[in-house]
Amino acid sequence: AYSSTYPELLKKLIKIVSWGTVEAGGYGFGDAENLVEIAEPTKKTFIKCEDDSFAYLFAGCKNLEVIPSFLFRYVNENTTSFEGTFERCEKLTSVPEELFENAPNATNFEETFAYCKNLMTIPTNLFANNKQSNNFKKTFAGCTKLEKVSYELFDSTPNAINFDRAFYDCYSLKTGPKNMGKSKCKSDTRKSKNICTL
């Protein structure tokens, strides 16, 4: 049951050193602003997650520095949504390539890494096993330090139809993926920044 003290307890959370059995539905650790480290999961970590969504699970964890490579190794194969999962994780600089490989039925990556303002690299095969995915709206919006994104990033997502503002406000982006519909990356001379409005 939700308690009014829960948000205050989350603010005190610094590390997840080991996992028990977690009911980590949407917003589970959202706004745990002092969380720096997450332990690798066990087979029981997300066993009670009957929901098909990890929406906003770590959103607002602004001091989180590293995502474990296999954080979602044992997720329910029916997991469909990673909407906002790491939104506003401001200290993240990279994303592990294997992160979503055990979620083949995931369809929604809206705002998954939005406003991770220090994110600098995206692995080419991040979505390689997510062939059902169709929504990449604002997935990397506001990742202002992101400079290069592989041309092949979305090659394994034939069902993807929504790339609306996928890289919006990615001011440093110089190269981006193909297969995204009409690219609208242009230079805004008033601000001396690149604007990507996909």
Beta strands, then each sheet from edge to edge (+ up, - down):
strand 1: 15-16
strand 2: 37-38
strand 3: 185-188
strand 4: 193-196
sheet 1: 1+ 2+
sheet 2: 3+ 4-
end
